[in-house]
Amino acid sequence: MYELRSLVDCHCHLSAPEFNDDIDSVLAEAKKVGLLALVAVAEYSGEFEKIIQFCKGHQGFVFPCLGVHPVQGIAPEQQRSATVKVGLDFSPRIASTDDQKEDQRQVFIRQIELAKCLDLPLNVHSRSAGRPTIQLLKEQGAEKVLLHAFDGRPSVAMEGVKAGYYFSIPPSIIRSEQMQNLVKKLPLENLCLETDSPALGPVKQVRNEPKNILVSAEYIATLKAISLGEVIEVTTKNAFTLFPRLLQVPHK
């Protein structure tokens, strides 16, 4: 049994420039709401070293999440990435042709192979590509999967549930009908919490912070008509199952 305030942020961007001036106070506020651990995801390859050093400075609380974003058609120092925050982004402005989509699939497949080889979970970005992302993950035999801020339909997400995948829910759920419908349909046993800080906060265009993880938990409890404690206990257990290295966190 976990304490009432024992949360895990499975996907946030602590190395984002929005946190350059006050990261220590941001983390202090996060601890106040009961965050046990944060998975810090990179946005581009140039952030890798910053993330690693940051995690060393907050060992046992912040954990690194490194990998490549599917869109690589820019200079290396500007390449967006994540850890394996990788997946498919079929937004028209990103992938308007079949060739562009195929390039993304090939990058994604290589990341899946690497994660399987290293026995690491996949933290997956999919935008306007829910069904092809889940299909490709299943085809490639991916088992440890977190679908971050999934924007697809519940019926598509259920294919991921059947494969044993998890879905992380950001604070923007309070203003997203799509996300609300998703949470209503998906089993709690397949849900995790995330903030995607500094994006996807409860208020649009206002900097999101890890402390807002509690907003996600409270809203899930309301939608499912269950206690906040149950949401926290199950989502934290799910996070430890998916990210076993988080078990280094001293918890009760």
Secondary structure, DSSP 8 states (H G I E B T S, - for coil): ---SS-EEEEEE-TTSGGGTTTHHHHHHHHHHTTEEEEEEE-SBGGGHHHHHHHHHHTTTTEEEE----S---S-GGG-B--SS-EEEE--TTT--SHHHHHHHHHHHHHHHHHHHHHT--EEEEEES-HHHHHHHHHHTT--SEEEET--S-HHHHHHHHHTT-EEEE-GGGGG-HHHHHHHHHS-GGGEEE---TTSS-SSTTS---GGGHHHHHHHHHHHHT--HHHHHHHHHHHHHHH-GGGGGS---
